[in-house]
Amino acid sequence: MAAKQKILVIDDSKVIRMRVKDMLPAGNIEVIEAKDGMEGLNKIRSDNPNLIMLDFLLPKKSGWEVYQELQKSAKLRSIPLVLMSGRKEEVTEKLPEPFEHFAFVEKPFEQKQLIQAIKHAMKVAPPAPKETEVAGGAAVGGDAATAAQLKALKEKVAKMETEIEGLKKQLTQLIGFIKQKLK
């Protein structure tokens, strides 16, 4: 049996959450609900949804704040996203059109508009990041920038270790000097 598709609907309106649930095709879909942005972010992290439907105006954490959190992580950014709002201008004042990596649907919407938005979101979502393993302190499968950053950090650590050794010697000499003066 195929794994269930998890769709997370983050909206403070129970009516909208129920409406989305009713409009989705029956079958292999599990609808997870969140009534505010805070709960939504927690469920994104705990439930690993295949799609997020996000209202722009939410209590506790707005849809805009949730969107910004998603953008900070390549893994979360790759989850297809449908932004929902009753007033498109609330979205466009923060995210100018054309919308690049998510779909938008204006409330109230019909089933056909919802399905089109979901299909569009799945098409435009950025690709999921490749897992990079850290083996023996070196990034395997990482990009050149990551390798360069890692090399620079190793050099800094080596330099700091040398400085620490020098400071230890100075401290030992200082303690010896003080002990001699106290005799």
KOLKESE-786149 format. One line per 3 residues: number of its first residue (from 1); for each residue x, y, z of N, C-alpha, C, O. Coordinates in nm, 2 decimals. Atoms other than C-alpha are relative to their C-alpha. Example, Ala and Ser with C-alpha at 12.3 -4.5 7.8 and 13.67 -1.06 7.14 Angstrom:
// residues 2
1	0.09 -0.12 0.00 1.23 -0.45 0.78 0.09 0.12 0.00 0.19 0.12 0.07 | -0.09 -0.11 0.00 1.37 -0.11 0.71 -0.08 0.11 0.08 -0.03 0.22 0.09
//
This chain:
// residues 183
1	0.08 -0.12 0.00 0.00 0.00 0.00 0.09 0.12 0.00 0.19 0.13 0.07 | -0.07 -0.13 0.01 0.13 0.35 -0.09 -0.01 0.08 0.13 -0.11 0.07 0.20 | 0.01 -0.08 -0.12 0.22 0.58 0.19 -0.10 0.12 -0.02 -0.12 0.17 -0.13
4	0.10 -0.11 0.01 -0.05 0.84 0.27 0.07 0.13 -0.03 0.18 0.16 0.02 | -0.04 -0.14 0.02 0.00 1.19 0.14 -0.05 0.08 0.12 -0.17 0.08 0.15 | 0.05 -0.08 -0.11 -0.01 1.43 0.43 -0.01 0.14 -0.04 0.09 0.20 -0.09
7	0.02 -0.14 0.03 -0.16 1.77 0.37 -0.03 0.07 0.13 -0.12 0.04 0.20 | 0.01 -0.09 -0.12 -0.12 2.03 0.65 -0.08 0.12 -0.04 -0.03 0.20 -0.12 | 0.08 -0.12 0.02 -0.39 2.29 0.65 0.01 0.09 0.12 -0.04 0.06 0.23
10	-0.01 -0.09 -0.12 -0.30 2.59 0.87 -0.09 0.12 -0.03 -0.06 0.21 -0.11 | 0.10 -0.11 0.02 -0.60 2.82 0.90 -0.07 0.02 0.13 -0.11 -0.08 0.20 | 0.07 -0.02 -0.12 -0.77 2.98 1.20 -0.15 -0.02 -0.01 -0.22 -0.02 0.09
13	0.14 0.03 0.02 -1.11 2.91 1.04 -0.02 -0.15 -0.01 0.02 -0.21 -0.11 | 0.04 0.14 0.01 -1.25 2.57 1.11 -0.07 -0.03 -0.13 -0.06 -0.14 -0.19 | 0.07 0.02 0.12 -1.48 2.62 0.82 0.09 -0.02 -0.12 0.07 -0.11 -0.20
16	-0.10 0.02 0.11 -1.19 2.66 0.58 0.07 -0.13 0.01 0.08 -0.20 -0.09 | -0.07 0.13 -0.01 -1.01 2.36 0.72 -0.09 -0.11 -0.04 -0.04 -0.21 -0.11 | 0.09 0.10 0.04 -1.32 2.15 0.68 -0.03 0.00 -0.15 -0.04 -0.11 -0.21
19	0.02 -0.02 0.15 -1.38 2.29 0.33 0.11 -0.06 -0.08 0.08 -0.13 -0.18 | -0.12 0.05 0.07 -1.03 2.20 0.22 -0.01 -0.16 0.01 0.01 -0.23 -0.09 | 0.01 0.14 -0.02 -1.07 1.85 0.37 -0.11 -0.06 -0.09 -0.08 -0.17 -0.16
22	0.11 0.05 0.08 -1.40 1.80 0.19 0.03 0.01 -0.15 -0.02 -0.08 -0.23 | -0.02 -0.02 0.14 -1.27 1.92 -0.15 0.11 -0.09 -0.05 0.12 -0.11 -0.17 | -0.11 0.09 0.05 -0.96 1.69 -0.16 -0.06 -0.13 -0.04 -0.15 -0.18 0.02
25	0.05 0.13 0.05 -1.01 1.37 -0.35 0.02 -0.11 0.12 0.12 -0.11 0.19 | 0.00 0.11 -0.10 -1.09 1.07 -0.12 0.11 -0.09 -0.03 0.15 -0.11 -0.15 | -0.10 0.11 0.03 -0.84 0.80 -0.08 0.13 0.02 0.09 0.12 0.03 0.21
28	-0.13 0.01 -0.07 -0.47 0.82 0.01 0.05 0.13 0.06 0.17 0.16 0.06 | -0.04 -0.14 -0.05 -0.47 1.17 0.18 -0.04 0.01 0.14 -0.16 -0.02 0.18 | 0.03 -0.03 -0.15 -0.44 1.25 0.55 0.01 0.15 0.01 0.11 0.21 -0.02
31	0.00 -0.14 -0.03 -0.54 1.60 0.64 0.04 0.03 0.14 -0.03 -0.02 0.23 | -0.04 -0.04 -0.14 -0.36 1.75 0.94 -0.04 0.14 0.01 -0.02 0.22 -0.09 | 0.05 -0.14 -0.02 -0.50 2.07 1.08 0.08 0.07 0.11 0.12 0.01 0.21
34	-0.06 -0.09 -0.10 -0.35 2.36 1.27 -0.08 0.13 -0.01 -0.11 0.18 -0.11 | 0.08 -0.12 0.00 -0.54 2.66 1.39 0.07 0.13 0.01 0.01 0.24 0.01 | -0.08 -0.12 0.00 -0.25 2.91 1.42 0.14 -0.03 -0.05 0.18 -0.15 -0.07
37	-0.13 0.02 0.06 0.10 2.97 1.29 0.09 -0.08 0.08 0.18 -0.15 0.03 | -0.09 0.07 -0.09 0.27 2.84 1.60 -0.02 -0.15 -0.01 0.07 -0.23 -0.03 | 0.03 0.14 0.01 0.09 2.51 1.59 0.03 -0.06 -0.14 0.08 -0.17 -0.15
40	-0.04 0.04 0.13 0.14 2.50 1.22 0.15 -0.04 -0.02 0.18 -0.14 -0.08 | -0.15 0.03 0.01 0.52 2.52 1.24 0.04 -0.12 0.08 0.12 -0.20 0.03 | -0.03 0.13 -0.07 0.53 2.25 1.51 -0.04 -0.12 -0.08 0.03 -0.22 -0.08
43	0.05 0.12 0.08 0.32 2.02 1.29 0.08 -0.02 -0.13 0.10 -0.13 -0.17 | -0.09 0.02 0.12 0.54 2.09 0.99 0.12 -0.08 0.04 0.16 -0.17 -0.03 | -0.12 0.06 -0.04 0.84 1.98 1.19 -0.03 -0.15 0.05 0.05 -0.24 0.03
46	0.03 0.13 -0.06 0.67 1.68 1.36 -0.07 -0.10 -0.10 -0.04 -0.22 -0.10 | 0.08 0.09 0.09 0.44 1.54 1.08 0.06 -0.01 -0.14 0.01 -0.10 -0.22 | -0.06 0.01 0.13 0.66 1.60 0.77 -0.11 0.00 -0.11 -0.12 -0.10 -0.18
49	0.10 0.00 0.10 0.37 1.70 0.54 0.06 0.00 -0.14 0.17 0.05 -0.16 | -0.04 0.00 0.14 0.39 1.65 0.16 -0.05 0.13 -0.06 0.00 0.16 -0.17 | 0.05 -0.13 0.05 0.20 1.98 0.11 -0.05 0.08 0.12 -0.10 0.03 0.21
52	0.05 -0.09 -0.10 0.13 2.28 0.32 -0.10 0.11 -0.06 -0.07 0.17 -0.16 | 0.10 -0.10 0.04 -0.18 2.50 0.28 0.00 0.10 0.11 -0.04 0.07 0.23 | -0.03 -0.09 -0.10 -0.11 2.82 0.47 -0.08 0.13 -0.02 -0.07 0.20 -0.12
55	0.08 -0.13 0.00 -0.35 3.11 0.55 0.10 0.11 0.03 0.19 0.09 0.11 | -0.09 -0.11 -0.02 -0.17 3.44 0.54 -0.02 0.08 0.13 0.07 0.13 0.19 | 0.03 -0.07 -0.13 -0.35 3.60 0.84 -0.03 -0.10 0.11 -0.14 -0.17 0.10
58	0.02 0.10 -0.11 -0.31 3.38 1.15 0.03 0.06 0.13 0.11 0.15 0.15 | -0.04 -0.04 -0.14 -0.30 3.43 1.53 0.13 -0.07 0.04 0.18 -0.16 -0.03 | -0.13 0.05 -0.06 0.02 3.37 1.73 0.12 0.02 -0.09 0.21 0.09 -0.05
61	-0.10 -0.03 0.10 0.24 3.36 1.42 -0.07 0.01 -0.13 -0.14 -0.08 -0.17 | 0.07 -0.02 0.12 0.12 3.50 1.10 0.05 -0.09 -0.11 0.16 -0.15 -0.10 | -0.04 0.08 0.11 0.13 3.31 0.77 0.13 0.06 -0.06 0.22 -0.02 -0.11
64	-0.13 -0.06 0.05 0.41 3.56 0.66 0.12 -0.05 0.09 0.22 -0.08 0.03 | -0.11 0.05 -0.09 0.62 3.46 0.97 0.03 -0.15 -0.02 0.14 -0.19 -0.02 | -0.02 0.15 0.03 0.56 3.09 0.90 0.07 -0.01 -0.13 0.17 -0.09 -0.14
67	-0.06 0.00 0.13 0.66 3.15 0.54 0.15 0.03 0.01 0.24 -0.04 -0.04 | -0.14 -0.04 -0.02 0.98 3.32 0.65 0.08 -0.11 0.07 0.20 -0.14 0.04 | -0.06 0.11 -0.07 1.06 3.03 0.89 0.03 -0.11 -0.10 0.14 -0.17 -0.10
70	-0.01 0.11 0.10 1.01 2.78 0.60 0.12 0.03 -0.09 0.20 -0.06 -0.13 | -0.11 -0.04 0.10 1.26 2.98 0.38 0.14 -0.02 0.06 0.23 -0.03 -0.01 | -0.13 0.01 -0.06 1.53 2.94 0.64 0.06 -0.14 -0.01 0.18 -0.16 0.01
73	-0.04 0.14 0.01 1.55 2.56 0.58 -0.02 -0.05 -0.14 -0.13 -0.05 -0.19 | 0.02 0.06 0.13 1.62 2.40 0.25 -0.10 -0.11 -0.01 -0.17 -0.13 -0.10 | 0.09 0.12 -0.01 1.43 2.09 0.36 -0.14 0.05 0.01 -0.23 0.00 -0.07
76	0.14 -0.05 -0.02 1.12 2.29 0.47 -0.04 0.08 -0.12 -0.16 0.08 -0.16 | 0.03 -0.08 0.12 1.14 2.52 0.17 -0.04 -0.08 -0.12 -0.11 -0.04 -0.21 | 0.03 0.09 0.11 1.11 2.22 -0.06 -0.14 -0.06 0.01 -0.18 -0.13 -0.09
79	0.13 0.06 -0.01 0.77 2.12 0.07 -0.10 0.09 -0.08 -0.10 0.21 -0.06 | 0.10 -0.09 0.08 0.50 2.24 -0.18 -0.09 0.08 0.09 -0.14 0.03 0.19 | 0.07 -0.10 -0.08 0.32 2.54 -0.05 -0.11 0.07 -0.08 -0.09 0.12 -0.19
82	0.11 -0.08 0.05 -0.02 2.69 -0.12 -0.04 0.11 0.10 -0.08 0.08 0.21 | 0.04 -0.11 -0.09 -0.08 3.03 0.03 -0.14 0.04 -0.02 -0.19 0.04 -0.14 | 0.14 -0.03 0.01 -0.44 3.12 0.10 -0.03 0.14 0.07 0.03 0.17 0.17
85	0.04 -0.13 -0.06 -0.59 3.47 0.16 -0.12 0.05 -0.06 -0.15 0.02 -0.18 | 0.12 -0.06 0.06 -0.91 3.65 0.12 0.03 0.13 -0.07 -0.05 0.17 -0.16 | -0.04 -0.12 0.07 -0.72 3.95 0.00 0.14 -0.02 -0.05 0.24 -0.02 0.02
88	-0.13 0.03 0.07 -0.44 3.89 -0.25 0.10 0.11 0.03 0.22 0.08 0.04 | -0.09 -0.11 -0.03 -0.29 4.24 -0.18 0.08 -0.02 0.13 0.19 0.04 0.14 | -0.07 0.02 -0.12 -0.20 4.13 0.17 0.13 -0.09 -0.02 0.23 -0.07 0.04
91	-0.11 0.08 0.04 0.03 3.87 0.01 0.10 0.07 -0.09 0.22 0.07 -0.06 | -0.09 -0.07 0.10 0.16 4.08 -0.28 0.08 0.11 0.06 0.18 0.15 0.01 | -0.08 -0.11 -0.06 0.27 4.36 -0.05 0.13 -0.05 0.07 0.23 0.02 0.08
94	-0.12 0.06 -0.06 0.52 4.12 0.12 0.07 -0.09 -0.10 0.19 -0.10 -0.10 | -0.06 0.10 0.10 0.58 3.87 -0.17 -0.05 0.05 -0.14 -0.16 0.00 -0.18 | 0.05 -0.04 0.13 0.56 4.04 -0.51 -0.02 -0.11 -0.10 0.05 -0.21 -0.10
97	0.02 0.09 0.10 0.43 3.86 -0.81 0.10 0.02 -0.11 0.16 0.12 -0.11 | 0.06 0.13 0.00 0.50 3.65 -1.01 0.06 -0.09 0.12 0.17 -0.08 0.15 | -0.04 0.09 -0.11 0.51 3.40 -0.72 0.08 -0.11 -0.06 0.04 -0.18 -0.15
100	-0.09 0.09 0.06 0.80 3.18 -0.78 -0.01 -0.15 0.05 -0.01 -0.24 -0.03 | -0.02 0.14 -0.05 0.81 2.88 -0.55 -0.13 -0.05 0.08 -0.12 -0.15 0.16 | 0.12 0.05 -0.07 0.45 2.85 -0.42 -0.12 0.04 -0.08 -0.11 0.12 -0.18
103	0.12 -0.04 0.07 0.09 2.87 -0.54 -0.08 0.09 0.09 -0.06 0.09 0.21 | 0.09 -0.09 -0.08 -0.17 3.12 -0.43 -0.14 -0.03 -0.04 -0.17 -0.05 -0.16 | 0.14 0.01 0.03 -0.54 3.07 -0.40 -0.08 0.10 0.09 -0.06 0.11 0.21
106	0.08 -0.10 -0.07 -0.79 3.34 -0.31 -0.12 -0.06 0.06 -0.19 -0.13 0.00 | 0.12 0.05 -0.07 -1.06 3.27 -0.05 -0.12 0.09 -0.03 -0.09 0.21 -0.04 | 0.03 0.14 0.00 -1.33 3.17 -0.10 0.03 -0.06 -0.13 0.03 0.00 -0.24
109	-0.04 0.07 0.13 -1.23 2.91 -0.36 -0.08 -0.12 -0.02 -0.14 -0.18 0.07 | 0.07 0.12 0.03 -1.39 2.63 -0.54 0.10 -0.12 -0.01 0.22 -0.10 -0.01 | -0.09 0.12 0.00 -1.26 2.27 -0.56 0.10 0.00 -0.12 0.22 -0.03 -0.10
112	-0.09 0.00 0.11 -1.12 2.32 -0.91 0.12 0.09 0.02 0.23 0.06 -0.02 | -0.11 -0.10 -0.03 -0.92 2.63 -0.80 0.10 -0.06 0.10 0.22 -0.05 0.09 | -0.08 0.06 -0.10 -0.79 2.44 -0.50 0.09 -0.11 -0.06 0.21 -0.11 -0.04
115	-0.08 0.11 0.06 -0.68 2.13 -0.70 0.11 0.06 -0.10 0.22 0.02 -0.10 | -0.10 -0.06 0.09 -0.51 2.36 -0.96 0.11 0.06 0.08 0.23 0.05 0.04 | -0.10 -0.06 -0.09 -0.33 2.55 -0.68 0.10 -0.11 0.05 0.22 -0.09 0.06
118	-0.08 0.11 -0.06 -0.21 2.22 -0.53 0.10 -0.06 -0.11 0.22 -0.08 -0.08 | -0.08 0.05 0.11 -0.08 2.09 -0.87 0.11 0.10 -0.03 0.22 0.06 -0.05 | -0.10 -0.10 0.03 0.09 2.42 -0.93 0.11 0.01 0.10 0.23 0.02 0.07
121	-0.10 0.00 -0.11 0.26 2.42 -0.59 0.10 -0.11 -0.01 0.21 -0.10 0.02 | -0.08 0.12 0.01 0.39 2.07 -0.65 0.10 0.02 -0.11 0.21 -0.03 -0.11 | -0.09 -0.02 0.11 0.54 2.18 -0.98 0.11 0.11 0.03 0.22 0.09 -0.02
124	-0.09 -0.11 -0.02 0.71 2.50 -0.86 0.08 -0.01 0.13 0.17 0.08 0.15 | -0.07 0.01 -0.12 0.84 2.38 -0.52 0.15 -0.02 -0.03 0.18 -0.10 -0.12 | -0.14 0.02 0.02 1.22 2.40 -0.50 0.04 -0.15 0.03 -0.03 -0.21 0.11
127	-0.03 0.14 -0.03 1.39 2.06 -0.51 0.05 -0.02 0.14 0.11 0.07 0.20 | -0.05 0.03 -0.13 1.47 1.89 -0.18 0.15 0.00 0.00 0.21 -0.05 -0.10 | -0.15 0.01 0.00 1.83 1.92 -0.07 0.05 -0.14 0.01 -0.01 -0.23 0.06
130	-0.06 0.13 -0.01 2.06 1.63 -0.11 0.06 -0.01 0.14 0.12 0.08 0.19 | -0.05 0.02 -0.14 2.16 1.48 0.22 0.15 0.00 -0.01 0.21 -0.07 -0.09 | -0.15 0.00 -0.01 2.52 1.56 0.30 0.04 -0.06 0.12 0.00 -0.03 0.23
133	-0.05 0.07 -0.12 2.70 1.33 0.53 0.13 0.06 0.04 0.20 0.11 -0.04 | -0.12 -0.05 -0.05 2.97 1.44 0.75 0.08 -0.12 0.05 0.05 -0.19 0.15 | -0.08 0.12 -0.03 3.24 1.17 0.75 0.14 0.05 0.03 0.20 0.11 -0.05
136	-0.13 -0.04 -0.04 3.56 1.22 0.94 0.03 0.15 -0.01 0.14 0.20 -0.03 | -0.01 -0.14 0.00 3.49 1.59 0.96 0.00 0.07 -0.13 0.00 0.19 -0.14 | 0.01 -0.06 0.13 3.47 1.64 0.59 -0.14 -0.02 -0.06 -0.20 -0.13 -0.05
139	0.13 0.01 0.06 3.15 1.71 0.40 0.01 -0.08 -0.12 0.09 -0.05 -0.22 | 0.00 0.09 0.12 3.08 1.43 0.15 -0.12 0.03 -0.07 -0.23 0.03 -0.02 | 0.12 -0.03 0.08 2.85 1.52 -0.13 -0.04 0.15 0.02 -0.14 0.19 -0.04
142	0.03 -0.14 -0.02 2.85 1.89 -0.01 0.05 0.08 -0.12 0.13 0.03 -0.20 | -0.05 -0.08 0.11 2.91 2.17 -0.25 0.14 0.07 0.03 0.18 0.06 0.14 | -0.13 -0.06 -0.02 3.24 2.36 -0.30 0.01 0.10 0.11 0.10 0.11 0.18
145	0.01 -0.11 -0.10 3.13 2.65 -0.08 0.01 -0.06 0.14 0.08 -0.01 0.23 | 0.01 0.06 -0.13 3.06 2.42 0.21 0.14 -0.06 0.03 0.19 -0.04 0.15 | -0.13 0.05 -0.02 3.40 2.25 0.17 0.10 0.11 0.03 0.19 0.10 0.12
148	-0.09 -0.12 -0.02 3.58 2.59 0.15 -0.03 0.05 0.14 0.07 0.09 0.21 | 0.03 -0.05 -0.13 3.40 2.70 0.47 0.05 -0.09 0.11 0.11 -0.05 0.21 | -0.05 0.10 -0.09 3.49 2.38 0.64 0.16 0.01 0.02 0.21 0.00 0.13
151	-0.15 -0.01 0.00 3.86 2.42 0.54 0.04 0.13 0.08 0.13 0.13 0.16 | -0.03 -0.13 -0.07 3.86 2.79 0.67 -0.02 -0.02 0.15 0.06 0.03 0.23 | 0.02 0.02 -0.14 3.71 2.68 1.00 0.11 -0.09 0.06 0.15 -0.06 0.18
154	-0.11 0.09 -0.05 3.97 2.40 1.04 0.13 0.08 0.02 0.20 0.06 0.12 | -0.12 -0.09 -0.01 4.25 2.66 0.98 -0.01 0.09 0.12 0.08 0.11 0.19 | 0.02 -0.09 -0.12 4.10 2.89 1.24 0.02 -0.08 0.13 0.08 -0.03 0.22
157	-0.01 0.08 -0.12 4.07 2.61 1.50 0.15 -0.03 0.02 0.20 -0.02 0.13 | -0.15 0.03 -0.01 4.44 2.51 1.43 0.07 0.12 0.05 0.16 0.11 0.14 | -0.07 -0.12 -0.04 4.55 2.87 1.47 -0.03 0.03 0.15 0.05 0.07 0.23
160	0.04 -0.03 -0.14 4.35 2.91 1.80 0.07 -0.10 0.09 0.11 -0.07 0.20 | -0.07 0.10 -0.08 4.50 2.58 1.93 0.14 0.04 0.03 0.19 0.02 0.14 | -0.14 -0.05 -0.02 4.85 2.72 1.87 0.01 0.11 0.10 0.09 0.12 0.18
163	0.00 -0.11 -0.09 4.76 3.04 2.04 -0.03 -0.04 0.15 0.03 0.01 0.24 | 0.04 0.05 -0.13 4.61 2.85 2.34 0.13 -0.06 0.06 0.16 -0.04 0.18 | -0.13 0.06 -0.05 4.94 2.65 2.37 0.09 0.10 0.05 0.16 0.09 0.16
166	-0.09 -0.11 -0.03 5.14 2.97 2.37 -0.05 0.07 0.13 0.04 0.10 0.22 | 0.05 -0.06 -0.12 4.91 3.12 2.64 0.03 -0.09 0.12 0.05 -0.04 0.23 | -0.03 0.09 -0.11 4.95 2.81 2.86 0.14 0.01 0.04 0.17 0.01 0.17
169	-0.14 -0.01 -0.03 5.33 2.84 2.84 0.02 0.13 0.08 0.09 0.13 0.18 | -0.02 -0.13 -0.06 5.31 3.21 2.93 -0.05 -0.01 0.15 0.01 0.05 0.24 | 0.06 0.01 -0.14 5.08 3.13 3.23 0.09 -0.08 0.09 0.11 -0.05 0.21
172	-0.09 0.09 -0.08 5.31 2.85 3.35 0.12 0.08 0.05 0.17 0.08 0.16 | -0.12 -0.09 -0.03 5.61 3.10 3.33 -0.04 0.10 0.11 0.04 0.13 0.20 | 0.04 -0.11 -0.09 5.41 3.37 3.51 -0.02 -0.06 0.14 0.02 0.00 0.24
175	0.02 0.06 -0.13 5.31 3.13 3.79 0.14 -0.03 0.07 0.15 -0.01 0.19 | -0.13 0.03 -0.05 5.67 3.02 3.83 0.07 0.13 0.05 0.13 0.13 0.16 | -0.06 -0.13 -0.04 5.79 3.38 3.84 -0.06 0.05 0.13 0.01 0.10 0.22
178	0.07 -0.05 -0.12 5.52 3.47 4.11 0.05 -0.08 0.12 0.07 -0.03 0.23 | -0.04 0.09 -0.11 5.62 3.16 4.32 0.14 0.04 0.05 0.17 0.04 0.17 | -0.14 -0.04 -0.04 5.99 3.27 4.31 0.00 0.13 0.08 0.07 0.14 0.18
181	0.00 -0.13 -0.07 5.90 3.63 4.42 -0.06 -0.02 0.14 -0.03 0.06 0.23 | 0.06 0.02 -0.13 5.69 3.49 4.71 0.09 -0.07 0.10 0.06 -0.07 0.22 | -0.09 0.08 -0.09 5.98 3.28 4.85 0.07 0.09 0.09 0.15 0.05 0.17
//
